[in-house]
Each structure stands twice: as structure tokens, then as C-alpha cells.
């Protein structure tokens, strides 16, 4: 038997160190060749390290949340035959890239009508058997260790994926449990994606002078058009409100180039983008992620709907590629039915603006009666909340941009021209 030292290889992107976010082995464990050792996070990606040889783990480098330099020992193994002092060359690292985290924004929004994974063959636990939920939601809750009886559905009495997301965003069962239930204190170490989110949010608030602008939109006709289009969708992805809003945003942005932009404050350069690479904030089990719809302005409603579903699913399952999680020029964030009346989203640095549609509500409004007067009618209303970097975007331009989006949303036929 001999000692084999596996040094952390160069995992790209010109980084000097990575954070240990999870160990899959401990001293005394046996690991096979290509077996999982640990997950490490760089500024951009979570990388799964695999063992180049089989052996018994003798030593590991540090605990979860600690930083490790490239080229330093990650694990020491007891192997059969002659040992080695170092791991294979860095050009051929024993690793697999699994996911990547952009600076996360505040509210998540997976599309409500996203296709759900295959039904679980397992019978739901007895404690949540009476809770209304699809098999896919039950399977996801079981994987996350969530008791469905503790989750309060936002609407209809049926627990959906968005309700699980909201439950997770409030720290699981803590502070979200039914009245009368006593919970113990728990300390949770802030590491991995959650630490990246904390650092990025702090950097955005520290460096960016935010301002927000909120406007109310009448989406009655837009909802009618969406319902009509879905009735003839065939095998295509079901349209949510998001593809329609994205289309309106992409139509309005060319007249406001300083909003579809990224600001390098160290170099003092604003890059105004011709294409709209639109980030969609998605809640995952690990935290908030922002997959990117490339060239959103070049896609039709059905293509946008399909891409939203694909990216949200990939982000939740940890299968999003690095290039799908970077390079956004403008971000849309939504809480769907939990969206509230208004919000003040945090700009996804180095972008300069982020928009958040809020919950749709029905209220009586005065509308023209066609005879020169007005009548009271029930209408569907939704607020749009825009936050901007005041170093780059003036309040006047932000207001004009939202008004341009409002016009398109309230005259939905323009979206199909």
C-alpha cells in the first residue's frame, strides 16, 4: 500500500482558489476510481471532483466553506502498488462541471405551467397523503425533505412548485410552520451558492445607487389573447404571462439603449447591447439562479415559452451549462401569484436594470363606454416594478421605458405585428 496525494487541478477560468461546498467522502472511506470526492465552487461554477484512482481516504483538505488553492492537496489516499506525490496533470483534471451561479437577484419565478418530471412510482407518505399536489410536486418535496402538510398553497388549495419555492425561500419549516408548533434553533453555515448570493447582493447594494419606479398596467386584453393563443397551441409549450412580457420588453428596449446595458464601474465603461440576453430569476433548492435567454428579441412567443421551461428545469436540476448562466444584459424577476402589490428588486450587477411583474388582481375601473362616457368594469391589473442603477439610468428614461412597455402590454395586438 502507498500514499497517493491528489492535488486540486486547474479547473479553468484563471482562478487561484475554490471553495469546498460539500464532501462526499471522509477519512476511512473507500473510494473507487472516478468516485465522487467533493464539490467545489469557483466564482462562476460548482465543480464535482472525482478520484483518479481507487483507495482508502486518509486525509481531506479542510471543511465545508473553506477555501483551497489550486495545486494544493485535496485528498490523500492509501492505494495499492506504488504511490504518487501528485495528481494527474492539471490539463486533464478529474472533475465534472455540474452547475454555475450568476449573481442572484431577489424574487424567483419558475413558469407555473412548466412540464413536470415523470410521476414517482412511490406512494406518498401518509402524513401528506391528504394534501392536494401532483406526483411531481410530491417527489420534489420528498427529495427536499419537506412535509407537504407544512406548506401553505398560494391559491386553489393545491401545492405547486412555486409554493415549494416560497417555502424554501423562508428557510424551510422555520418560521413557516402552522401555529402551535415549536421549533428549535438551528445554525446554518452560509457556504456555496448561498454565500455567493450573499456576497453578490451586498456588492450590488454597496456599489449601485438604486431607484425604483412602479406603474400599473391593465392586462385584461393581454390575458384574453394569452388564453386564445393557448387554445390553439397544439403540442407547443403553454404560454404563461412571461413570454408576452419578454416580447414587450424586447420591443421597447431598442429605444432605451442605456437600460439594456452593463456597467464596468472600475473601467468607467458602459456597454450598450444591441441584443437582449434576458436573465430569468429562478428559485432552486440550492438558491436563486439566473439562466439566460440568448437573443430573446429574435424569438417568438412559443420559442420563448419553450426556452423558459427548458432553462428553469435545467437550473432546478443542476444541469444548466455555464454559458447558460452568464452574460445577461437585462433581468426579469417574478414571484407569480406571490408577487405582491409592488417590489424593489436588486439590480443584477453589472447590469443596470431589472424589472419585476407583480401579482395580477381584479378591480373595478372606469373604462370608455364607446358613447363618449364611461362605465365601471371589472379589469385585470398588474404592476410593473423597475429598479435601475442611477449612475447610468436617469429617472426620466426609466419612466419612459416602463410607459413604453405598458403601451405594448395594454395593446397586445402590437406584440404580434
C-alpha atoms as one frame of an Amber mdcrd trajectory, in Angstrom:
protein
   0.000   0.000   0.000   1.201   3.554  -0.658   0.116   7.149  -0.199  -1.365
   8.963  -3.188  -1.713  12.749  -2.958  -4.400  14.203  -5.216  -3.774  17.922
  -5.705  -6.591  20.231  -6.754  -6.131  20.642 -10.523  -6.586  23.813 -12.550
 -10.344  23.991 -13.036 -10.245  26.840 -15.539 -11.400  30.467 -15.662  -7.972
  31.619 -14.446  -8.931  31.145 -10.787  -6.415  30.722  -7.950  -8.666  29.056
  -5.371 -12.048  27.399  -4.895 -14.466  26.913  -2.009 -15.241  23.468  -0.628
 -19.032  23.281  -0.563 -19.589  19.546   0.047 -17.573  16.432   0.839 -18.742
  13.044  -0.451 -16.044  11.143   1.466 -14.403  11.218   4.903 -11.216   9.687
   6.311 -11.577   5.913   6.413 -13.958   5.707   3.430 -13.055   3.681   0.378
 -13.420   5.467  -2.943 -13.341   3.816  -6.350 -11.683   5.244  -9.446 -13.887
   8.077 -10.804 -15.771   8.099  -7.488 -17.063  11.418  -6.153 -14.765  13.229
  -3.745 -16.073  16.762  -3.243 -17.946  19.676  -4.785 -16.001  22.917  -5.118
 -17.300  26.316  -6.162 -15.441  28.974  -8.090 -16.790  32.447  -8.780 -18.749
  31.009 -11.686 -19.263  27.268 -11.338 -19.707  24.331  -8.998 -17.301  21.577
  -9.961 -17.576  17.951  -8.911 -14.158  16.426  -8.273 -13.657  12.716  -8.971
 -10.899  10.424  -7.773  -8.321   9.408 -10.418  -7.568   6.182  -8.502  -9.188
   3.750  -6.086  -8.117   3.697  -2.452  -8.836   4.477   1.192  -9.195   8.141
   2.183  -6.509   9.080   4.705  -6.802  12.887   4.783  -9.074  15.593   3.374
  -8.282  19.288   2.922 -10.413  21.391   5.233 -14.100  21.596   5.991 -17.091
  22.837   4.044 -16.931  26.574   3.449 -13.113  26.711   3.490 -11.022  27.875
   0.538  -8.375  25.689  -1.112  -5.671  26.890  -3.512  -5.219  25.377  -6.955
  -2.380  22.845  -6.821  -2.638  22.141  -3.090  -3.580  18.682  -1.726  -7.302
  17.941  -1.842  -7.214  14.347  -0.546  -4.576  11.789   0.417  -5.384   8.172
  -0.449  -3.948   4.842   0.606  -3.648   2.918  -2.680  -2.359  -0.448  -3.782
   1.009  -0.586  -5.554   3.354   2.376  -5.943   2.098   5.751  -4.839   2.491
   9.167  -6.410   3.225  12.545  -4.929   0.759  14.401  -7.104  -2.434  14.006
  -9.080  -2.575  13.713 -12.898  -1.533  16.803 -14.893  -3.802  19.810 -14.440
  -4.576  19.820 -18.156  -6.570  16.615 -17.605  -8.391  17.241 -14.296 -10.522
  14.509 -12.793 -13.593  16.634 -12.472 -17.040  17.254 -13.852 -18.700  20.666
 -14.044 -22.244  20.489 -12.796 -23.705  23.951 -12.360 -22.904  27.648 -12.188
 -24.261  30.633 -10.293 -24.694  34.153 -11.602 -25.187  36.904  -9.053 -28.659
  36.064  -7.876 -31.473  38.558  -7.819 -34.325  38.706  -5.437 -37.614  37.089
  -6.397 -37.671  33.722  -8.235 -40.163  32.767 -10.928 -40.244  29.341 -12.480
 -43.044  29.298 -15.057 -46.208  27.957 -13.477 -47.039  25.732 -16.434 -43.572
  24.206 -16.760 -43.769  20.489 -17.662 -43.321  18.339 -14.630 -40.972  15.371
 -14.356 -42.220  11.805 -14.647 -44.502  10.648 -11.867 -42.852   8.932  -8.953
 -43.855   5.255  -8.589 -43.585   5.558  -4.835 -46.699   6.031  -2.720 -46.788
   9.410  -0.979 -46.161   9.356   2.774 -49.251   9.057   4.930 -48.666  12.404
   6.646 -49.137  14.352   3.403 -51.463  11.969   1.545 -54.454  14.289   2.027
 -52.597  17.344   0.653 -53.515  18.205  -2.937 -50.346  18.055  -5.064 -49.163
  16.461  -8.294 -46.909  13.393  -8.152 -44.022  15.545  -9.392 -44.502  18.055
  -6.568 -44.697  15.195  -4.048 -41.490  13.672  -5.420 -39.667  17.011  -5.240
 -40.932  17.656  -1.695 -39.715  14.229  -0.618 -36.297  14.875  -2.164 -36.056
  18.195  -0.324 -37.282  16.709   2.959 -40.397  18.917   3.034 -43.617  17.806
   4.726 -46.353  18.955   2.355 -48.678  19.429   5.326 -46.439  22.350   6.382
 -46.686  24.140   3.014 -49.388  26.740   2.542 -50.570  26.850  -1.096 -50.883
  30.335  -2.568 -54.125  29.588  -4.367 -56.663  26.860  -5.002 -55.648  24.689
  -2.053 -53.217  22.748  -4.287 -49.481  22.767  -3.539 -47.436  23.682  -6.610
 -43.742  24.009  -7.363 -43.957  27.758  -6.697 -45.274  27.019  -3.185 -42.274
  24.764  -2.512 -40.017  27.554  -3.791 -41.645  30.047  -1.416 -41.338  27.552
   1.447 -37.614  27.141   0.747 -37.066  30.874   0.441 -38.335  31.267   4.002
 -35.798  28.776   5.330 -37.867  25.616   5.094 -40.077  24.823   8.036 -38.529
  27.555  10.178 -40.950  30.442  10.561 -43.338  28.804   8.103 -44.891  26.119
  10.266 -48.544  26.076  11.380 -49.441  27.907  14.580 -48.805  25.969  17.768
 -45.714  24.143  16.512 -42.478  24.844  18.404 -39.191  24.690  16.500 -35.687
  24.580  17.888 -32.923  26.994  16.975 -30.561  25.948  14.215 -27.302  27.425
  12.947 -26.737  27.062   9.217 -23.328  27.810   7.780 -23.503  30.166   4.798
 -21.440  28.460   2.106 -21.504  27.661  -1.604 -24.236  29.241  -3.691 -25.865
  30.865  -0.657 -22.586  32.624   0.187 -22.214  33.745  -3.449 -25.741  35.163
  -3.323 -24.979  37.000  -0.086 -21.735  38.435  -1.452 -23.283  39.499  -4.766
 -26.310  41.092  -3.143 -24.104  43.015  -0.729 -21.864  44.163  -3.594 -24.876
  45.304  -5.636 -26.367  47.329  -2.794 -22.973  48.709  -1.770 -21.906  49.872
  -5.231 -25.186  50.665  -7.001 -27.370  53.665  -6.101 -30.758  52.036  -6.710
 -34.030  53.700  -7.531 -37.340  52.050  -8.360 -40.315  53.039 -10.496 -43.701
  51.268 -10.320 -46.549  51.540 -12.805 -49.958  49.866 -13.029 -50.942  48.101
 -16.255 -54.317  46.827 -17.430 -53.633  43.283 -18.665 -57.252  42.283 -19.306
 -56.841  42.131 -23.091 -53.405  40.555 -22.787 -54.861  37.739 -20.686 -57.654
  37.243 -23.223 -55.088  36.969 -26.013 -52.969  34.547 -23.981 -55.993  32.327
 -23.328 -56.901  32.362 -27.021 -53.370  31.500 -28.131 -53.162  28.627 -25.649
 -56.411  27.200 -27.022 -54.601  26.703 -30.353 -51.121  25.805 -29.097 -51.194
  22.158 -30.147 -48.089  20.394 -28.824 -46.239  23.632 -28.093 -45.356  24.844
 -24.598 -48.209  26.569 -22.783 -47.913  30.352 -22.715 -47.573  31.986 -19.309
 -47.506  35.742 -18.881 -43.687  35.780 -19.088 -43.232  35.268 -22.876 -45.676
  38.114 -23.513 -43.876  40.432 -21.099 -40.482  39.497 -22.546 -41.730  40.285
 -26.039 -42.953  43.698 -24.866 -39.630  44.368 -23.127 -37.640  43.401 -26.223
 -39.808  45.676 -28.397 -39.278  48.642 -26.058 -35.562  48.296 -25.234 -34.079
  49.459 -28.599 -35.336  52.972 -27.846 -33.600  52.888 -24.439 -30.070  51.554
 -25.061 -28.786  52.746 -21.673 -31.164  50.271 -19.984 -30.082  47.182 -21.938
 -26.505  47.671 -20.777 -23.707  46.525 -18.476 -21.562  48.937 -16.468 -17.904
  48.259 -15.693 -17.520  50.774 -12.884 -13.808  50.062 -12.444 -13.056  50.870
 -16.085 -15.760  53.544 -16.262 -17.304  51.974 -19.379 -20.962  51.326 -20.174
 -21.523  48.691 -22.858 -24.866  49.179 -24.591 -26.026  45.895 -26.109 -27.861
  45.508 -29.388 -29.187  42.056 -28.486 -31.304  41.291 -25.440 -29.788  38.466
 -23.405 -32.523  38.239 -20.824 -31.910  36.741 -17.386 -34.792  34.908 -15.703
 -34.541  34.625 -11.914 -35.311  31.035 -10.855 -35.602  29.599  -7.358 -33.784
  26.279  -6.957 -33.201  24.000  -3.999 -29.678  25.427  -3.699 -30.703  29.092
  -4.010 -31.536  31.669  -6.649 -30.058  31.284 -10.126 -30.357  33.396 -13.275
 -30.374  31.371 -16.504 -30.200  33.499 -19.659 -32.373  33.521 -22.769 -29.910
  34.394 -25.553 -31.143  36.824 -28.224 -34.600  36.986 -26.687 -35.528  39.696
 -29.205 -35.196  37.163 -32.053 -37.601  34.571 -30.581 -41.369  34.355 -30.986
 -43.798  33.730 -28.143 -43.732  29.933 -28.454 -39.942  29.815 -28.672 -39.688
  31.989 -25.558 -42.149  29.760 -23.684 -40.172  26.629 -24.570 -36.845  28.236
 -23.612 -38.184  29.424 -20.246 -39.315  25.894 -19.433 -36.011  24.371 -20.571
 -33.810  26.798 -18.649 -35.893  26.734 -15.447 -35.883  22.933 -15.440 -32.132
  22.774 -16.087 -31.449  25.260 -13.288 -33.593  23.355 -10.782 -31.985  20.023
 -11.682 -28.456  21.455 -11.573 -27.937  20.735 -15.278 -27.647  24.294 -16.606
 -24.460  24.846 -18.599 -22.019  27.615 -17.619 -22.773  29.584 -20.787 -26.495
  29.453 -19.914 -25.862  31.175 -16.590 -23.844  34.221 -17.584 -23.850  37.230
 -19.886 -27.338  38.600 -19.254 -27.910  42.235 -20.215 -31.302  42.743 -18.505
 -33.120  40.639 -15.910 -36.777  39.810 -15.311 -37.807  38.534 -11.889 -41.254
  37.481 -10.761 -42.976  35.781  -7.834 -46.077  34.883  -9.841 -49.133  34.634
  -7.545 -46.910  35.636  -4.583 -45.805  38.798  -6.376 -47.463  41.297  -4.057
 -48.517  44.816  -4.969 -45.044  46.193  -5.716 -41.404  45.226  -5.276 -37.949
  46.811  -5.308 -35.718  44.172  -6.942 -31.934  44.453  -6.645 -30.046  45.106
  -9.880 -28.141  42.082 -11.161 -24.688  43.671 -11.306 -23.048  44.534 -13.725
 -26.404  45.067 -15.431 -28.084  48.414 -14.839 -31.782  47.484 -14.659 -34.148
  44.733 -13.542 -37.931  44.511 -13.912 -40.431  42.598 -11.789 -44.065  41.980
 -12.735 -46.281  41.739  -9.675 -49.417  39.754  -8.936 -52.432  40.158 -11.229
 -55.529  41.353  -9.349 -59.095  42.112 -10.416 -60.574  45.509  -9.550 -63.392
  47.738 -10.825 -62.242  50.502 -13.168 -63.785  53.276 -15.209 -63.492  52.443
 -18.923 -64.830  54.237 -22.024 -68.355  53.122 -22.945 -67.951  53.954 -26.631
 -70.524  56.754 -26.435 -68.277  59.439 -25.029 -68.896  58.446 -21.421 -67.568
  55.866 -19.005 -68.786  52.693 -17.318 -67.485  50.590 -14.428 -65.997  47.281
 -15.481 -64.020  44.511 -13.783 -60.443  44.557 -15.121 -57.251  42.588 -14.547
 -54.453  44.832 -13.267 -50.774  44.221 -12.700 -47.952  46.466 -11.500 -44.529
  46.552 -13.144 -41.645  47.346 -10.781 -38.402  48.545 -12.365 -35.156  49.078
 -10.436 -32.209  50.877 -12.048 -28.611  51.912 -11.439 -28.923  55.695 -11.097
 -25.301  56.164 -12.201 -26.315  55.056 -15.693 -30.103  55.360 -15.961 -31.986
  58.620 -15.345 -35.395  58.517 -13.713 -36.973  60.145 -16.761 -35.714  57.403
 -19.085 -36.774  54.668 -16.659 -40.301  56.081 -16.547 -40.446  56.392 -20.356
 -39.278  52.788 -20.747 -41.944  51.440 -18.401 -44.593  53.527 -20.164 -43.464
  52.053 -23.496 -43.798  48.527 -22.081 -47.202  49.461 -20.610 -48.472  50.603
 -24.017 -47.472  47.300 -25.609 -48.973  45.265 -22.760 -52.277  47.151 -22.886
 -52.418  46.931 -26.706 -51.385  43.278 -27.132 -52.027  43.198 -30.886 -48.824
  45.246 -31.233 -46.866  42.283 -29.864 -47.852  40.202 -32.889 -47.055  42.830
 -35.505
